[in-house]
Amino acid sequence: MNGEVPVKRWTAKRKSALIIDIFKGKTTPVAVARQHDLTVAEVER
């Protein structure tokens, strides 16, 4: 892992921040999935 603490609870605020970063081009669904041990389908959902 990259030193981040694993997310135990996905709040609406945390989810929306990631979605905004994806829309702004700061990250991709693939990168988010990799960082948070999720599938791309889970990120896209």
PDBQT receptor file of N, H, CA, C and O in Angstrom, charges set to zero:
ATOM      1  N   MET A   1       0.849  -1.178   0.000  1.00  0.00    +0.000 N 
ATOM      2  CA  MET A   1       0.000   0.000   0.000  1.00  0.00    +0.000 C 
ATOM      3  C   MET A   1       0.891   1.238   0.000  1.00  0.00    +0.000 C 
ATOM      4  O   MET A   1       2.101   1.128   0.201  1.00  0.00    +0.000 OA
ATOM      5  N   ASN A   2       0.318   2.388  -0.219  1.00  0.00    +0.000 N 
ATOM      6  H   ASN A   2      -0.665   2.477  -0.382  1.00  0.00    +0.000 HD
ATOM      7  CA  ASN A   2       1.110   3.609  -0.352  1.00  0.00    +0.000 C 
ATOM      8  C   ASN A   2       1.179   4.417   0.937  1.00  0.00    +0.000 C 
ATOM      9  O   ASN A   2       1.387   5.630   0.892  1.00  0.00    +0.000 OA
ATOM     10  N   GLY A   3       1.007   3.764   2.089  1.00  0.00    +0.000 N 
ATOM     11  H   GLY A   3       0.839   2.779   2.126  1.00  0.00    +0.000 HD
ATOM     12  CA  GLY A   3       1.128   4.459   3.361  1.00  0.00    +0.000 C 
ATOM     13  C   GLY A   3      -0.161   5.068   3.868  1.00  0.00    +0.000 C 
ATOM     14  O   GLY A   3      -0.193   5.633   4.961  1.00  0.00    +0.000 OA
ATOM     15  N   GLU A   4      -1.229   4.960   3.086  1.00  0.00    +0.000 N 
ATOM     16  H   GLU A   4      -1.203   4.501   2.198  1.00  0.00    +0.000 HD
ATOM     17  CA  GLU A   4      -2.509   5.507   3.511  1.00  0.00    +0.000 C 
ATOM     18  C   GLU A   4      -3.205   4.525   4.447  1.00  0.00    +0.000 C 
ATOM     19  O   GLU A   4      -3.029   3.312   4.335  1.00  0.00    +0.000 OA
ATOM     20  N   VAL A   5      -3.989   5.060   5.361  1.00  0.00    +0.000 N 
ATOM     21  H   VAL A   5      -4.132   6.046   5.452  1.00  0.00    +0.000 HD
ATOM     22  CA  VAL A   5      -4.790   4.223   6.244  1.00  0.00    +0.000 C 
ATOM     23  C   VAL A   5      -5.976   3.710   5.448  1.00  0.00    +0.000 C 
ATOM     24  O   VAL A   5      -6.633   4.496   4.766  1.00  0.00    +0.000 OA
ATOM     25  N   PRO A   6      -6.275   2.403   5.511  1.00  0.00    +0.000 N 
ATOM     26  CA  PRO A   6      -7.410   1.887   4.748  1.00  0.00    +0.000 C 
ATOM     27  C   PRO A   6      -8.721   2.560   5.160  1.00  0.00    +0.000 C 
ATOM     28  O   PRO A   6      -8.939   2.854   6.335  1.00  0.00    +0.000 OA
ATOM     29  N   VAL A   7      -9.577   2.795   4.187  1.00  0.00    +0.000 N 
ATOM     30  H   VAL A   7      -9.400   2.556   3.232  1.00  0.00    +0.000 HD
ATOM     31  CA  VAL A   7     -10.865   3.422   4.460  1.00  0.00    +0.000 C 
ATOM     32  C   VAL A   7     -11.785   2.371   5.061  1.00  0.00    +0.000 C 
ATOM     33  O   VAL A   7     -12.002   1.312   4.472  1.00  0.00    +0.000 OA
ATOM     34  N   LYS A   8     -12.325   2.671   6.240  1.00  0.00    +0.000 N 
ATOM     35  H   LYS A   8     -12.149   3.531   6.718  1.00  0.00    +0.000 HD
ATOM     36  CA  LYS A   8     -13.234   1.732   6.876  1.00  0.00    +0.000 C 
ATOM     37  C   LYS A   8     -14.679   2.101   6.614  1.00  0.00    +0.000 C 
ATOM     38  O   LYS A   8     -15.558   1.240   6.630  1.00  0.00    +0.000 OA
ATOM     39  N   ARG A   9     -14.925   3.374   6.372  1.00  0.00    +0.000 N 
ATOM     40  H   ARG A   9     -14.211   4.073   6.358  1.00  0.00    +0.000 HD
ATOM     41  CA  ARG A   9     -16.292   3.820   6.126  1.00  0.00    +0.000 C 
ATOM     42  C   ARG A   9     -16.287   4.831   4.986  1.00  0.00    +0.000 C 
ATOM     43  O   ARG A   9     -15.560   5.823   5.015  1.00  0.00    +0.000 OA
ATOM     44  N   TRP A  10     -17.105   4.557   3.996  1.00  0.00    +0.000 N 
ATOM     45  H   TRP A  10     -17.695   3.750   3.973  1.00  0.00    +0.000 HD
ATOM     46  CA  TRP A  10     -17.187   5.428   2.844  1.00  0.00    +0.000 C 
ATOM     47  C   TRP A  10     -18.331   6.414   3.043  1.00  0.00    +0.000 C 
ATOM     48  O   TRP A  10     -19.492   6.105   2.773  1.00  0.00    +0.000 OA
ATOM     49  N   THR A  11     -17.984   7.597   3.516  1.00  0.00    +0.000 N 
ATOM     50  H   THR A  11     -17.041   7.848   3.735  1.00  0.00    +0.000 HD
ATOM     51  CA  THR A  11     -18.995   8.631   3.711  1.00  0.00    +0.000 C 
ATOM     52  C   THR A  11     -19.343   9.266   2.363  1.00  0.00    +0.000 C 
ATOM     53  O   THR A  11     -18.583   9.158   1.401  1.00  0.00    +0.000 OA
ATOM     54  N   ALA A  12     -20.479   9.915   2.309  1.00  0.00    +0.000 N 
ATOM     55  H   ALA A  12     -21.097  10.002   3.091  1.00  0.00    +0.000 HD
ATOM     56  CA  ALA A  12     -20.892  10.608   1.087  1.00  0.00    +0.000 C 
ATOM     57  C   ALA A  12     -19.858  11.660   0.706  1.00  0.00    +0.000 C 
ATOM     58  O   ALA A  12     -19.585  11.867  -0.476  1.00  0.00    +0.000 OA
ATOM     59  N   LYS A  13     -19.285  12.322   1.701  1.00  0.00    +0.000 N 
ATOM     60  H   LYS A  13     -19.507  12.154   2.662  1.00  0.00    +0.000 HD
ATOM     61  CA  LYS A  13     -18.281  13.357   1.438  1.00  0.00    +0.000 C 
ATOM     62  C   LYS A  13     -17.035  12.753   0.785  1.00  0.00    +0.000 C 
ATOM     63  O   LYS A  13     -16.490  13.321  -0.161  1.00  0.00    +0.000 OA
ATOM     64  N   ARG A  14     -16.591  11.612   1.287  1.00  0.00    +0.000 N 
ATOM     65  H   ARG A  14     -17.034  11.151   2.056  1.00  0.00    +0.000 HD
ATOM     66  CA  ARG A  14     -15.401  10.961   0.734  1.00  0.00    +0.000 C 
ATOM     67  C   ARG A  14     -15.674  10.469  -0.688  1.00  0.00    +0.000 C 
ATOM     68  O   ARG A  14     -14.832  10.622  -1.574  1.00  0.00    +0.000 OA
ATOM     69  N   LYS A  15     -16.856   9.877  -0.905  1.00  0.00    +0.000 N 
ATOM     70  H   LYS A  15     -17.539   9.753  -0.185  1.00  0.00    +0.000 HD
ATOM     71  CA  LYS A  15     -17.209   9.396  -2.234  1.00  0.00    +0.000 C 
ATOM     72  C   LYS A  15     -17.275  10.551  -3.230  1.00  0.00    +0.000 C 
ATOM     73  O   LYS A  15     -16.728  10.466  -4.329  1.00  0.00    +0.000 OA
ATOM     74  N   SER A  16     -17.947  11.627  -2.837  1.00  0.00    +0.000 N 
ATOM     75  H   SER A  16     -18.391  11.697  -1.944  1.00  0.00    +0.000 HD
ATOM     76  CA  SER A  16     -18.100  12.745  -3.765  1.00  0.00    +0.000 C 
ATOM     77  C   SER A  16     -16.754  13.389  -4.090  1.00  0.00    +0.000 C 
ATOM     78  O   SER A  16     -16.548  13.833  -5.220  1.00  0.00    +0.000 OA
ATOM     79  N   ALA A  17     -15.843  13.448  -3.135  1.00  0.00    +0.000 N 
ATOM     80  H   ALA A  17     -16.011  13.087  -2.217  1.00  0.00    +0.000 HD
ATOM     81  CA  ALA A  17     -14.517  14.018  -3.386  1.00  0.00    +0.000 C 
ATOM     82  C   ALA A  17     -13.770  13.197  -4.440  1.00  0.00    +0.000 C 
ATOM     83  O   ALA A  17     -13.106  13.761  -5.309  1.00  0.00    +0.000 OA
ATOM     84  N   LEU A  18     -13.876  11.878  -4.365  1.00  0.00    +0.000 N 
ATOM     85  H   LEU A  18     -14.415  11.420  -3.659  1.00  0.00    +0.000 HD
ATOM     86  CA  LEU A  18     -13.219  11.031  -5.362  1.00  0.00    +0.000 C 
ATOM     87  C   LEU A  18     -13.851  11.201  -6.739  1.00  0.00    +0.000 C 
ATOM     88  O   LEU A  18     -13.147  11.255  -7.747  1.00  0.00    +0.000 OA
ATOM     89  N   ILE A  19     -15.176  11.285  -6.779  1.00  0.00    +0.000 N 
ATOM     90  H   ILE A  19     -15.748  11.241  -5.960  1.00  0.00    +0.000 HD
ATOM     91  CA  ILE A  19     -15.864  11.460  -8.059  1.00  0.00    +0.000 C 
ATOM     92  C   ILE A  19     -15.493  12.796  -8.690  1.00  0.00    +0.000 C 
ATOM     93  O   ILE A  19     -15.266  12.869  -9.898  1.00  0.00    +0.000 OA
ATOM     94  N   ILE A  20     -15.429  13.839  -7.893  1.00  0.00    +0.000 N 
ATOM     95  H   ILE A  20     -15.613  13.780  -6.912  1.00  0.00    +0.000 HD
ATOM     96  CA  ILE A  20     -15.024  15.153  -8.404  1.00  0.00    +0.000 C 
ATOM     97  C   ILE A  20     -13.608  15.093  -8.969  1.00  0.00    +0.000 C 
ATOM     98  O   ILE A  20     -13.342  15.648 -10.034  1.00  0.00    +0.000 OA
ATOM     99  N   ASP A  21     -12.697  14.421  -8.259  1.00  0.00    +0.000 N 
ATOM    100  H   ASP A  21     -12.913  13.970  -7.393  1.00  0.00    +0.000 HD
ATOM    101  CA  ASP A  21     -11.321  14.279  -8.757  1.00  0.00    +0.000 C 
ATOM    102  C   ASP A  21     -11.287  13.531 -10.084  1.00  0.00    +0.000 C 
ATOM    103  O   ASP A  21     -10.495  13.868 -10.964  1.00  0.00    +0.000 OA
ATOM    104  N   ILE A  22     -12.140  12.518 -10.235  1.00  0.00    +0.000 N 
ATOM    105  H   ILE A  22     -12.782  12.244  -9.519  1.00  0.00    +0.000 HD
ATOM    106  CA  ILE A  22     -12.193  11.777 -11.501  1.00  0.00    +0.000 C 
ATOM    107  C   ILE A  22     -12.720  12.689 -12.609  1.00  0.00    +0.000 C 
ATOM    108  O   ILE A  22     -12.147  12.729 -13.697  1.00  0.00    +0.000 OA
ATOM    109  N   PHE A  23     -13.807  13.424 -12.344  1.00  0.00    +0.000 N 
ATOM    110  H   PHE A  23     -14.272  13.391 -11.459  1.00  0.00    +0.000 HD
ATOM    111  CA  PHE A  23     -14.369  14.321 -13.361  1.00  0.00    +0.000 C 
ATOM    112  C   PHE A  23     -13.400  15.427 -13.755  1.00  0.00    +0.000 C 
ATOM    113  O   PHE A  23     -13.374  15.839 -14.914  1.00  0.00    +0.000 OA
ATOM    114  N   LYS A  24     -12.607  15.912 -12.810  1.00  0.00    +0.000 N 
ATOM    115  H   LYS A  24     -12.629  15.578 -11.868  1.00  0.00    +0.000 HD
ATOM    116  CA  LYS A  24     -11.649  16.978 -13.105  1.00  0.00    +0.000 C 
ATOM    117  C   LYS A  24     -10.392  16.456 -13.780  1.00  0.00    +0.000 C 
ATOM    118  O   LYS A  24      -9.539  17.242 -14.194  1.00  0.00    +0.000 OA
ATOM    119  N   GLY A  25     -10.268  15.143 -13.896  1.00  0.00    +0.000 N 
ATOM    120  H   GLY A  25     -10.961  14.505 -13.560  1.00  0.00    +0.000 HD
ATOM    121  CA  GLY A  25      -9.102  14.554 -14.539  1.00  0.00    +0.000 C 
ATOM    122  C   GLY A  25      -7.899  14.418 -13.628  1.00  0.00    +0.000 C 
ATOM    123  O   GLY A  25      -6.792  14.168 -14.104  1.00  0.00    +0.000 OA
ATOM    124  N   LYS A  26      -8.092  14.578 -12.327  1.00  0.00    +0.000 N 
ATOM    125  H   LYS A  26      -8.991  14.781 -11.940  1.00  0.00    +0.000 HD
ATOM    126  CA  LYS A  26      -6.984  14.473 -11.371  1.00  0.00    +0.000 C 
ATOM    127  C   LYS A  26      -6.608  13.019 -11.107  1.00  0.00    +0.000 C 
ATOM    128  O   LYS A  26      -5.491  12.730 -10.680  1.00  0.00    +0.000 OA
ATOM    129  N   THR A  27      -7.539  12.109 -11.360  1.00  0.00    +0.000 N 
ATOM    130  H   THR A  27      -8.447  12.344 -11.707  1.00  0.00    +0.000 HD
ATOM    131  CA  THR A  27      -7.293  10.688 -11.173  1.00  0.00    +0.000 C 
ATOM    132  C   THR A  27      -8.226   9.928 -12.107  1.00  0.00    +0.000 C 
ATOM    133  O   THR A  27      -9.043  10.531 -12.803  1.00  0.00    +0.000 OA
ATOM    134  N   THR A  28      -8.106   8.618 -12.121  1.00  0.00    +0.000 N 
ATOM    135  H   THR A  28      -7.442   8.128 -11.555  1.00  0.00    +0.000 HD
ATOM    136  CA  THR A  28      -8.955   7.780 -12.961  1.00  0.00    +0.000 C 
ATOM    137  C   THR A  28      -9.641   6.731 -12.093  1.00  0.00    +0.000 C 
ATOM    138  O   THR A  28      -9.189   6.449 -10.983  1.00  0.00    +0.000 OA
ATOM    139  N   PRO A  29     -10.734   6.152 -12.598  1.00  0.00    +0.000 N 
ATOM    140  CA  PRO A  29     -11.365   5.074 -11.842  1.00  0.00    +0.000 C 
ATOM    141  C   PRO A  29     -10.408   3.912 -11.569  1.00  0.00    +0.000 C 
ATOM    142  O   PRO A  29     -10.466   3.289 -10.509  1.00  0.00    +0.000 OA
ATOM    143  N   VAL A  30      -9.538   3.629 -12.518  1.00  0.00    +0.000 N 
ATOM    144  H   VAL A  30      -9.491   4.135 -13.379  1.00  0.00    +0.000 HD
ATOM    145  CA  VAL A  30      -8.569   2.544 -12.333  1.00  0.00    +0.000 C 
ATOM    146  C   VAL A  30      -7.618   2.872 -11.186  1.00  0.00    +0.000 C 
ATOM    147  O   VAL A  30      -7.334   2.012 -10.352  1.00  0.00    +0.000 OA
ATOM    148  N   ALA A  31      -7.127   4.099 -11.137  1.00  0.00    +0.000 N 
ATOM    149  H   ALA A  31      -7.357   4.798 -11.814  1.00  0.00    +0.000 HD
ATOM    150  CA  ALA A  31      -6.202   4.504 -10.073  1.00  0.00    +0.000 C 
ATOM    151  C   ALA A  31      -6.890   4.474  -8.712  1.00  0.00    +0.000 C 
ATOM    152  O   ALA A  31      -6.302   4.017  -7.732  1.00  0.00    +0.000 OA
ATOM    153  N   VAL A  32      -8.124   4.954  -8.643  1.00  0.00    +0.000 N 
ATOM    154  H   VAL A  32      -8.602   5.325  -9.439  1.00  0.00    +0.000 HD
ATOM    155  CA  VAL A  32      -8.871   4.944  -7.381  1.00  0.00    +0.000 C 
ATOM    156  C   VAL A  32      -9.086   3.507  -6.920  1.00  0.00    +0.000 C 
ATOM    157  O   VAL A  32      -8.896   3.189  -5.746  1.00  0.00    +0.000 OA
ATOM    158  N   ALA A  33      -9.483   2.639  -7.852  1.00  0.00    +0.000 N 
ATOM    159  H   ALA A  33      -9.637   2.897  -8.806  1.00  0.00    +0.000 HD
ATOM    160  CA  ALA A  33      -9.699   1.235  -7.510  1.00  0.00    +0.000 C 
ATOM    161  C   ALA A  33      -8.423   0.614  -6.957  1.00  0.00    +0.000 C 
ATOM    162  O   ALA A  33      -8.457  -0.099  -5.954  1.00  0.00    +0.000 OA
ATOM    163  N   ARG A  34      -7.320   0.880  -7.603  1.00  0.00    +0.000 N 
ATOM    164  H   ARG A  34      -7.293   1.459  -8.418  1.00  0.00    +0.000 HD
ATOM    165  CA  ARG A  34      -6.034   0.328  -7.168  1.00  0.00    +0.000 C 
ATOM    166  C   ARG A  34      -5.652   0.856  -5.783  1.00  0.00    +0.000 C 
ATOM    167  O   ARG A  34      -5.199   0.091  -4.931  1.00  0.00    +0.000 OA
ATOM    168  N   GLN A  35      -5.830   2.144  -5.557  1.00  0.00    +0.000 N 
ATOM    169  H   GLN A  35      -6.197   2.766  -6.249  1.00  0.00    +0.000 HD
ATOM    170  CA  GLN A  35      -5.450   2.766  -4.283  1.00  0.00    +0.000 C 
ATOM    171  C   GLN A  35      -6.272   2.245  -3.116  1.00  0.00    +0.000 C 
ATOM    172  O   GLN A  35      -5.765   2.122  -2.001  1.00  0.00    +0.000 OA
ATOM    173  N   HIS A  36      -7.542   1.937  -3.370  1.00  0.00    +0.000 N 
ATOM    174  H   HIS A  36      -7.953   2.036  -4.276  1.00  0.00    +0.000 HD
ATOM    175  CA  HIS A  36      -8.445   1.594  -2.279  1.00  0.00    +0.000 C 
ATOM    176  C   HIS A  36      -8.872   0.128  -2.289  1.00  0.00    +0.000 C 
ATOM    177  O   HIS A  36      -9.821  -0.252  -1.603  1.00  0.00    +0.000 OA
ATOM    178  N   ASP A  37      -8.166  -0.693  -3.072  1.00  0.00    +0.000 N 
ATOM    179  H   ASP A  37      -7.395  -0.384  -3.629  1.00  0.00    +0.000 HD
ATOM    180  CA  ASP A  37      -8.424  -2.130  -3.138  1.00  0.00    +0.000 C 
ATOM    181  C   ASP A  37      -9.884  -2.414  -3.497  1.00  0.00    +0.000 C 
ATOM    182  O   ASP A  37     -10.554  -3.223  -2.854  1.00  0.00    +0.000 OA
ATOM    183  N   LEU A  38     -10.353  -1.732  -4.532  1.00  0.00    +0.000 N 
ATOM    184  H   LEU A  38      -9.809  -1.075  -5.054  1.00  0.00    +0.000 HD
ATOM    185  CA  LEU A  38     -11.700  -1.911  -5.048  1.00  0.00    +0.000 C 
ATOM    186  C   LEU A  38     -11.616  -2.375  -6.492  1.00  0.00    +0.000 C 
ATOM    187  O   LEU A  38     -10.548  -2.324  -7.102  1.00  0.00    +0.000 OA
ATOM    188  N   THR A  39     -12.728  -2.823  -7.039  1.00  0.00    +0.000 N 
ATOM    189  H   THR A  39     -13.596  -2.864  -6.544  1.00  0.00    +0.000 HD
ATOM    190  CA  THR A  39     -12.760  -3.100  -8.462  1.00  0.00    +0.000 C 
ATOM    191  C   THR A  39     -13.165  -1.814  -9.188  1.00  0.00    +0.000 C 
ATOM    192  O   THR A  39     -13.743  -0.910  -8.584  1.00  0.00    +0.000 OA
ATOM    193  N   VAL A  40     -12.864  -1.740 -10.464  1.00  0.00    +0.000 N 
ATOM    194  H   VAL A  40     -12.394  -2.475 -10.954  1.00  0.00    +0.000 HD
ATOM    195  CA  VAL A  40     -13.261  -0.571 -11.241  1.00  0.00    +0.000 C 
ATOM    196  C   VAL A  40     -14.787  -0.472 -11.264  1.00  0.00    +0.000 C 
ATOM    197  O   VAL A  40     -15.335   0.630 -11.232  1.00  0.00    +0.000 OA
ATOM    198  N   ALA A  41     -15.475  -1.613 -11.319  1.00  0.00    +0.000 N 
ATOM    199  H   ALA A  41     -15.030  -2.508 -11.346  1.00  0.00    +0.000 HD
ATOM    200  CA  ALA A  41     -16.940  -1.612 -11.320  1.00  0.00    +0.000 C 
ATOM    201  C   ALA A  41     -17.474  -0.985 -10.026  1.00  0.00    +0.000 C 
ATOM    202  O   ALA A  41     -18.466  -0.256 -10.059  1.00  0.00    +0.000 OA
ATOM    203  N   GLU A  42     -16.832  -1.260  -8.898  1.00  0.00    +0.000 N 
ATOM    204  H   GLU A  42     -16.026  -1.852  -8.871  1.00  0.00    +0.000 HD
ATOM    205  CA  GLU A  42     -17.265  -0.664  -7.633  1.00  0.00    +0.000 C 
ATOM    206  C   GLU A  42     -17.076   0.856  -7.646  1.00  0.00    +0.000 C 
ATOM    207  O   GLU A  42     -17.918   1.597  -7.138  1.00  0.00    +0.000 OA
ATOM    208  N   VAL A  43     -15.990   1.301  -8.217  1.00  0.00    +0.000 N 
ATOM    209  H   VAL A  43     -15.306   0.699  -8.629  1.00  0.00    +0.000 HD
ATOM    210  CA  VAL A  43     -15.735   2.747  -8.306  1.00  0.00    +0.000 C 
ATOM    211  C   VAL A  43     -16.762   3.392  -9.220  1.00  0.00    +0.000 C 
ATOM    212  O   VAL A  43     -17.305   4.449  -8.898  1.00  0.00    +0.000 OA
ATOM    213  N   GLU A  44     -17.029   2.771 -10.343  1.00  0.00    +0.000 N 
ATOM    214  H   GLU A  44     -16.588   1.912 -10.604  1.00  0.00    +0.000 HD
ATOM    215  CA  GLU A  44     -17.962   3.338 -11.323  1.00  0.00    +0.000 C 
ATOM    216  C   GLU A  44     -19.400   3.312 -10.822  1.00  0.00    +0.000 C 
ATOM    217  O   GLU A  44     -20.224   4.122 -11.246  1.00  0.00    +0.000 OA
ATOM    218  N   ARG A  45     -19.698   2.390  -9.928  1.00  0.00    +0.000 N 
ATOM    219  H   ARG A  45     -19.028   1.732  -9.583  1.00  0.00    +0.000 HD
ATOM    220  CA  ARG A  45     -21.048   2.308  -9.379  1.00  0.00    +0.000 C 
ATOM    221  C   ARG A  45     -21.266   3.460  -8.445  1.00  0.00    +0.000 C 
ATOM    222  O   ARG A  45     -22.345   3.590  -7.866  1.00  0.00    +0.000 OA
TER     223      ARG A  45
